[in-house]
Amino acid sequence: MHTNTQPSTEEIDLFDLFATLWKNKLTIILFTTCTIVLASLYAFTAKEAWTSKAQVVPAKAIQLGAFLEAERRYYRYADIEKDFDLQDSLNNAFASFIQTLRATDNRLAFFKDSAYYQAITADITDETAKQLQLENIAFKDTKIQETEKNKKDSFDISFTAETAHDAHDTLAKLITHSNQVTQQKLFENLFERVEDRIATLEQSVLNTQKETEQNRKNQIEQFKQALQVAQSAGISDYKGQTSATMIVDFTNNNIVDLTNNNNLFLLGTNYLQAQLDALNNSPLIYAANYYQTKENIQNLKQILTIKPGGETFEFTRTPSLPLTKDKPKKALILLAGAVLGGVLGSLFVLLQQALRNRRKPL
């Protein structure tokens, strides 16, 4: 049995399609060449973007430097109940650093004075355009985010610029600037606490002085009154045994309570006069904590002379010098241009052929 096989309509159309494309290959090549040229113009004239990246974590004790020593002294001499917590201090300093990095005013102030911003806006005269450029590099080109979501102990910082060196240098300077601003803020806050504590302790010293002086005056007045009574009573010396709080009178089998000021005259004029002379001529003696408080005040004042220094963070990755740019990807752009040209050229040829076929008589 003989079977007669013929190409299907789809196969014939496919062969015709390729034949048409091949016949008009110069047109397709022309389209492809044009799109490659356009892609090349973009690829070789578009502004490049290079990104430098860094990663930071809380500083170690030795890195925080002067601030840590100042805070240790504060807790040592401030005479407060709370103890110094090293890890808490390191974490607070790091949190302040990240807060400064993210602060709008800090970023705008840094970039406005940066060499990079001055360079890219050198030819711009419109102030609005300059401000837009400033905001772009401060907020669009600068990124600060947690290394792991919802974890505050590690952050990635990146900056994108038109050259690799600009990206690296500007990011490094931004981090240094933010650290210096943070250190200044930390010390200002600490100095404020120190000054408040000094004022409190100085008031305590003043209160102790006034209280001690008043007690001395009260004692003198009491002994003067007792002396007058003793003189009137003709008592020159006490009889019996005395202690700080009582007299035991063996003659009359009587105990006299000296805590009662009305009984002081029984000590006699000789004793009372000696006590008055001692009180009038001897210096005031304060409680032990009075002298300790004065020493603490002097030690706290020394904190106010400490200069800010050190780092509020530690690098786990220093600002990188990027080796590959983010954009434009020249090879990819040229390839995309070639593909687009081929597609557009093919569509043009096929559309042109379809129009010719419609004009042919049936």
C-alpha positions as CSV (number, residue, x, y, z in Angstrom):
1,M,0.0,0.0,0.0
2,H,1.4,3.3,-1.1
3,T,1.1,6.3,1.3
4,N,1.5,9.8,-0.2
5,T,3.1,12.2,2.5
6,Q,3.2,16.0,2.0
7,P,4.8,18.6,4.2
8,S,2.3,20.2,6.6
9,T,1.2,23.8,6.3
10,E,3.1,24.6,9.5
11,E,6.4,23.2,8.1
12,I,5.9,25.1,4.9
13,D,5.3,28.3,6.8
14,L,8.4,27.8,9.0
15,F,10.6,27.2,6.0
16,D,9.1,30.3,4.3
17,L,9.7,32.3,7.5
18,F,13.4,31.4,7.7
19,A,13.7,32.0,3.9
20,T,12.2,35.4,4.3
21,L,14.5,36.3,7.2
22,W,17.6,35.1,5.4
23,K,16.6,37.0,2.3
24,N,16.4,40.2,4.3
25,K,19.3,39.5,6.5
26,L,20.9,42.8,5.6
27,T,17.9,44.7,7.0
28,I,18.1,42.7,10.3
29,I,21.9,43.3,10.5
30,L,21.2,47.0,10.0
31,F,18.7,47.1,12.8
32,T,21.1,45.1,15.0
33,T,24.0,47.4,14.2
34,C,21.9,50.5,15.1
35,T,20.7,49.2,18.5
36,I,24.3,48.0,19.3
37,V,25.5,51.6,18.5
38,L,22.8,53.1,20.7
39,A,23.6,50.6,23.5
40,S,27.3,51.4,23.2
41,L,26.6,55.1,23.4
42,Y,24.7,54.5,26.7
43,A,27.2,51.9,28.0
44,F,30.2,54.1,27.5
45,T,28.7,57.5,28.5
46,A,26.4,56.6,31.4
47,K,27.7,57.4,34.9
48,E,29.3,54.5,36.6
49,A,28.3,53.3,40.0
50,W,30.8,51.7,42.4
51,T,29.8,50.5,45.9
52,S,32.1,50.3,48.9
53,K,30.9,48.2,51.8
54,A,31.8,47.9,55.5
55,Q,30.5,46.0,58.5
56,V,30.6,47.2,62.1
57,V,29.9,45.7,65.6
58,P,30.2,47.1,69.2
59,A,33.7,48.1,70.2
60,K,35.9,46.3,72.6
61,A,36.8,47.9,75.9
62,I,40.2,49.0,74.8
63,Q,38.8,50.6,71.6
64,L,36.3,52.8,73.4
65,G,39.3,54.4,75.2
66,A,38.9,57.7,77.0
67,F,35.1,57.6,77.3
68,L,35.1,54.2,79.0
69,E,37.8,55.4,81.5
70,A,35.7,58.6,82.1
71,E,32.5,56.6,82.8
72,R,34.3,54.2,85.1
73,R,35.6,57.2,87.1
74,Y,32.1,58.6,87.2
75,Y,30.6,55.5,88.7
76,R,33.5,55.2,91.1
77,Y,33.3,58.7,92.6
78,A,29.7,59.7,92.0
79,D,28.6,57.9,95.2
80,I,25.5,56.4,93.5
81,E,24.0,53.0,94.1
82,K,24.2,51.7,90.5
83,D,27.4,49.8,89.6
84,F,29.3,50.3,86.4
85,D,28.3,47.8,83.6
86,L,31.0,47.4,81.0
87,Q,28.9,45.6,78.4
88,D,26.0,48.0,78.8
89,S,28.4,50.9,78.2
90,L,29.9,49.4,75.1
91,N,26.4,48.6,73.7
92,N,25.1,52.1,74.4
93,A,28.1,53.7,72.7
94,F,27.5,51.5,69.6
95,A,23.8,52.3,69.6
96,S,24.6,56.0,69.7
97,F,27.0,55.5,66.8
98,I,24.4,53.8,64.6
99,Q,21.9,56.5,65.6
100,T,24.3,59.2,64.5
101,L,25.0,57.4,61.2
102,R,21.3,57.3,60.5
103,A,20.6,60.8,61.6
104,T,19.4,63.0,58.7
105,D,21.2,66.1,60.0
106,N,24.5,64.3,60.4
107,R,24.4,62.9,56.9
108,L,23.5,66.1,55.2
109,A,26.1,68.1,57.2
110,F,28.9,65.6,56.3
111,F,28.1,65.2,52.6
112,K,27.6,69.0,52.1
113,D,31.2,69.5,53.2
114,S,32.6,66.4,51.5
115,A,35.0,66.5,48.6
116,Y,32.9,64.1,46.6
117,Y,29.8,66.3,46.8
118,Q,31.8,69.4,45.9
119,A,33.2,67.6,42.9
120,I,30.0,66.3,41.4
121,T,28.2,69.7,41.9
122,A,31.0,71.9,40.7
123,D,29.2,72.6,37.4
124,I,25.7,72.9,38.9
125,T,24.6,76.4,39.5
126,D,20.9,75.8,40.4
127,E,20.6,75.5,44.2
128,T,17.6,73.3,44.0
129,A,19.5,70.9,41.8
130,K,22.4,70.9,44.2
131,Q,20.0,70.1,47.1
132,L,18.5,67.2,45.2
133,Q,22.0,65.9,44.5
134,L,22.9,66.2,48.2
135,E,19.8,64.3,49.3
136,N,20.4,61.6,46.7
137,I,23.9,60.8,47.9
138,A,22.9,61.2,51.6
139,F,19.9,58.9,51.5
140,K,19.8,57.0,48.2
141,D,23.5,56.2,47.8
142,T,24.1,55.6,51.5
143,K,22.7,52.5,53.1
144,I,22.8,51.4,56.7
145,Q,21.0,48.2,57.7
146,E,21.2,45.3,60.2
147,T,23.4,42.4,59.1
148,E,20.7,40.1,60.4
149,K,17.1,41.3,60.7
150,N,16.1,42.5,64.2
151,K,19.6,42.1,65.6
152,K,21.3,45.3,66.8
153,D,24.8,43.9,67.3
154,S,26.0,44.1,63.6
155,F,25.4,46.6,60.8
156,D,26.3,46.8,57.1
157,I,27.1,50.2,55.8
158,S,27.6,51.0,52.1
159,F,28.1,54.0,49.8
160,T,27.8,54.2,46.1
161,A,29.8,56.7,44.0
162,E,30.9,57.4,40.5
163,T,34.4,55.9,41.0
164,A,35.8,53.1,43.2
165,H,38.1,55.4,45.1
166,D,35.4,58.0,45.7
167,A,33.1,55.3,47.1
168,H,35.9,53.9,49.4
169,D,37.2,57.2,50.6
170,T,33.8,58.8,51.2
171,L,32.5,55.8,53.2
172,A,35.6,55.7,55.4
173,K,35.3,59.5,56.1
174,L,31.6,59.2,56.8
175,I,32.2,56.5,59.4
176,T,35.1,58.5,61.0
177,H,33.0,61.6,61.1
178,S,30.1,59.8,62.7
179,N,32.3,58.3,65.3
180,Q,33.7,61.7,66.2
181,V,30.2,63.2,66.5
182,T,29.1,60.2,68.6
183,Q,32.2,60.6,70.9
184,Q,31.4,64.3,71.3
185,K,27.8,63.6,72.2
186,L,28.7,60.8,74.7
187,F,31.1,63.1,76.5
188,E,28.6,66.0,76.5
189,N,26.1,63.7,78.1
190,L,28.6,62.3,80.6
191,F,29.9,65.8,81.5
192,E,26.3,66.9,82.1
193,R,25.8,64.0,84.5
194,V,29.1,64.7,86.2
195,E,28.3,68.4,86.7
196,D,24.9,67.5,88.1
197,R,26.5,65.1,90.5
198,I,29.2,67.6,91.5
199,A,26.5,70.1,92.3
200,T,24.6,67.5,94.4
201,L,27.8,66.5,96.4
202,E,28.8,70.1,96.9
203,Q,25.4,70.9,98.3
204,S,25.8,67.9,100.6
205,V,29.2,69.2,101.8
206,L,27.7,72.7,102.4
207,N,24.9,71.2,104.4
208,T,27.3,69.2,106.5
209,Q,29.4,72.3,107.1
210,K,26.3,74.3,108.2
211,E,25.1,71.5,110.4
212,T,28.4,71.0,112.1
213,E,28.9,74.7,112.6
214,Q,25.4,75.0,114.1
215,N,26.1,72.1,116.4
216,R,29.3,73.8,117.6
217,K,27.4,77.0,118.3
218,N,24.7,75.1,120.1
219,Q,27.3,73.3,122.3
220,I,29.1,76.6,123.1
221,E,25.8,78.2,124.1
222,Q,24.8,75.3,126.3
223,F,28.2,75.3,128.1
224,K,28.0,79.1,128.6
225,Q,24.6,78.7,130.2
226,A,25.8,75.8,132.3
227,L,28.8,77.8,133.4
228,Q,26.7,80.7,134.6
229,V,24.5,78.3,136.6
230,A,27.6,76.6,138.1
231,Q,29.1,80.0,139.0
232,S,25.8,81.0,140.7
233,A,25.6,77.7,142.5
234,G,29.3,77.9,143.6
235,I,30.2,74.5,142.0
236,S,33.8,74.6,140.9
237,D,34.4,70.8,140.5
238,Y,32.2,67.8,140.0
239,K,32.2,65.1,142.7
240,G,32.0,61.4,141.9
241,Q,32.8,59.5,138.7
242,T,31.7,60.9,135.3
243,S,31.2,59.4,131.9
244,A,30.0,60.9,128.6
245,T,26.4,60.6,129.7
246,M,26.2,60.6,133.5
247,I,27.8,61.5,136.8
248,V,27.7,59.0,139.7
249,D,27.5,61.0,143.0
250,F,28.7,58.5,145.7
251,T,28.1,61.1,148.4
252,N,24.4,61.4,147.8
253,N,24.1,58.0,146.1
254,N,22.7,59.8,143.0
255,I,23.1,59.4,139.2
256,V,23.0,62.6,137.2
257,D,22.0,62.3,133.5
258,L,24.3,64.6,131.4
259,T,22.2,64.2,128.3
260,N,19.9,66.6,129.9
261,N,21.4,70.0,129.3
262,N,19.9,71.3,132.6
263,N,22.3,69.1,134.5
264,L,25.5,70.2,132.8
265,F,26.2,72.8,135.5
266,L,27.0,69.9,137.9
267,L,30.2,69.4,136.1
268,G,31.6,72.5,137.7
269,T,33.0,75.8,136.5
270,N,36.5,74.4,136.0
271,Y,35.4,71.7,133.7
272,L,32.8,73.8,131.9
273,Q,35.4,76.6,131.3
274,A,37.9,74.1,129.9
275,Q,35.2,72.8,127.5
276,L,34.4,76.3,126.4
277,D,38.0,77.1,125.7
278,A,38.4,73.9,123.7
279,L,35.3,74.5,121.6
280,N,36.3,78.1,120.9
281,N,39.9,77.3,120.0
282,S,39.8,73.9,118.3
283,P,39.0,73.5,114.6
284,L,35.7,71.9,113.5
285,I,35.8,68.2,113.0
286,Y,33.5,66.8,110.4
287,A,32.2,63.3,109.9
288,A,34.4,60.9,107.9
289,N,32.0,60.9,104.9
290,Y,32.4,64.7,104.6
291,Y,36.1,64.4,103.7
292,Q,35.3,61.4,101.4
293,T,32.7,63.5,99.6
294,K,35.1,66.4,99.1
295,E,37.7,64.0,97.6
296,N,35.0,62.6,95.3
297,I,34.2,66.0,94.1
298,Q,37.8,66.7,93.1
299,N,38.0,63.4,91.3
300,L,34.8,64.1,89.4
301,K,36.1,67.5,88.3
302,Q,39.1,65.7,86.8
303,I,36.7,63.8,84.5
304,L,35.7,67.2,82.9
305,T,39.3,67.6,81.6
306,I,39.3,64.3,79.6
307,K,39.4,64.8,75.9
308,P,37.1,62.7,73.6
309,G,38.9,59.8,71.9
310,G,38.6,56.2,70.8
311,E,36.1,54.3,68.7
312,T,32.5,53.5,69.4
313,F,32.5,50.5,67.1
314,E,34.8,47.8,65.7
315,F,35.2,46.9,62.0
316,T,34.5,43.3,61.1
317,R,35.0,44.5,57.5
318,T,36.7,47.7,56.7
319,P,35.4,49.9,53.8
320,S,36.2,47.9,50.7
321,L,37.8,49.3,47.5
322,P,35.3,47.9,44.9
323,L,36.8,45.9,42.1
324,T,33.7,45.7,39.9
325,K,31.2,48.4,39.2
326,D,27.5,48.0,39.8
327,K,26.5,49.7,36.5
328,P,26.6,50.1,33.7
329,K,27.3,46.4,32.8
330,K,28.8,47.1,29.3
331,A,28.9,43.5,28.1
332,L,25.3,42.9,29.2
333,I,24.1,46.2,27.7
334,L,25.7,45.4,24.3
335,L,24.3,41.9,24.3
336,A,20.9,43.2,25.1
337,G,21.3,45.8,22.3
338,A,22.2,43.1,19.8
339,V,19.2,40.9,20.9
340,L,16.9,43.8,20.7
341,G,18.2,44.8,17.3
342,G,17.7,41.2,16.0
343,V,14.2,41.0,17.3
344,L,13.2,44.4,15.9
345,G,14.8,43.7,12.6
346,S,13.1,40.4,12.3
347,L,9.7,41.9,13.2
348,F,10.2,44.6,10.6
349,V,11.0,42.1,7.9
350,L,8.1,39.8,8.8
351,L,5.6,42.7,8.9
352,Q,6.9,44.0,5.6
353,Q,6.4,40.5,4.1
354,A,2.9,40.2,5.5
355,L,1.9,43.5,3.9
356,R,3.3,42.3,0.5
357,N,1.3,39.1,0.8
358,R,-1.9,41.0,1.5
359,R,-1.5,43.1,-1.6
360,K,-1.2,39.9,-3.9
361,P,-4.3,39.1,-5.8
362,L,-6.1,35.9,-4.7
